[in-house]
């Protein structure tokens, strides 16, 4: 498990900014989305899929 502090450093953004994103108080920038995809090795092309093909984890 990665702490908010460590993940924020990896992006890099402040822990406060990351916490706001995680708690739906702030929307992530494209930069943050790209960095998270890189960190977790996620292909952003998944966003092109229809909503039926993507599971909702919220």
Secondary structure by P-SEA (a helix, b strand, c coil): cccaaaaaaaacccaaaaaaaaaccccccaaaaaaaaaaacccccccccccccccccc
